[in-house]
């Protein structure tokens, strides 16, 4: 009889241990997923608000032509842009001119950082680039 009780206790412990392990894995996976969503959220710059529809083609053409064309485009159409899309475009431009005009890139980055709130979808990118421009 004691052998039967011992076997029953062992089976119950193994069963409970297995369910505890499954629950632990579920909680761990949910936590990892939550962290990835909070910190690793991919932002599609095309979906950011602030770029008038009629300027999309001219922006793409300017970016293909290089940093000089993008600089001209920003001077001409910059006042028509709004954040967060404007900040994203300017950060792209900062990265493009870093080697040829590092001081201009630093000044532009500082201006973008100063006007970008922490709640902005661009804030994560600003924090990633911060070490490069300060």
N, C-alpha and C positions, 0 to 999 in steps of 0.2 A: 504494500500500500504506500509506503514512503517513497518507493521508487516511482510510482505513478504520480504522486504529488510533486516530486522533484522534476520529473519530465514535463508535467503540466506547467510548472513555474518557469522552466527553461523556455518552453514554447511561447509562453506569454511574454517573457522578457525579450525574446528575439522578435516577436510580432510587434511589440511596442517600440523596440529599437528601430526596426525597419520603417515604421510609420513616422517616427521622429526624424529619421534621416531624410525621408521623402519630403516632409514638411520643411525641414531646414534648407534643402536644395531649392524648394519653391520660393521661400522667403529671400534667399540669397540671389536667385535669378531676378526676382521682382526688384530688389534693391539695385542690382547692376543695371537693369533696364531703366529704372528711374534716373540713375546717375547719368547714364548715356544721353537720355532725353534732355536732362537739365543742362549738361555741359557740352555735349557733342552734337547739338542740334545744327544740322546743315542749313545754311541760309542760301537761298537762291536769290542772287541780286536782282534778277529780272522781276521778281515778285514784290520787291520793296517799293513802297509808295514814294512819290516825289519827283518822278521823271515824266513830263508830259509825253503823251503817246507820239506826237508829231516829231519829237526829238530823238527817238530811239534809233532810227536808221542813221541819222547824222552822227550820233555818238559812236555807234559801231564802226562807221567809216573812219572817224577820227582816231579811234583806238587802233584800228588796223594800220593806219598810216604812221603811227608812232607817237612819241611823247610831245614833239613840237606841235603836231596837229591837235593832240588832246589838250595841250596848254591853250592854244588858240580857241578851241571849242569851249573850254571852261570859262575863258574870259568873255566870250561872246554870249554864251547861254547860261552861265553860272547863276545869274540872278533869277532865272526862271525855274531853277531846281529847288527842291525842298528836301530836308532830311526825312528819312534815313538814306534815301537813294543818293543824294548829293554827297553825303559823307562816304558812302561806299565808292563812288566814282573817284572822289578825291584821294581816298586811300589807295586805290588802284594806281592813280597817277603818281602818288608818293613813291610807291614801289617801283614804278617805271623810271623815275628820274633820280633815284637814290645815288646811282654811280656818277651821273653827269652833273647833278646839282644837289649835293647833299644838304647844303644849308637851306635851300628852298624847300626841299622835302621835309626837313625838320620843322620849319616854320608852318608849313601846310599841315603837317601831322598835329602840331600843337594846337592850331586853330580848330581842327576837327575834334581833337580830344576835349578841348575846352567847351565846345558846344554840344557834345554828345552826352546825354544822360545815361546813367547806368541801366535804365530800363529799356534802352534802345536795342533793337536787334543787332546793331553794328558794334555794340560795346565789347562783345567778346573778341572781335577782330582788333579793335583798338587796344585791348589789353595784350593780345598776342604780339602786336607790332611795337608796343611801348618800349621794350628793351632796345629795339633797333634804332629808335629815333630820339632817345634821351641820353 
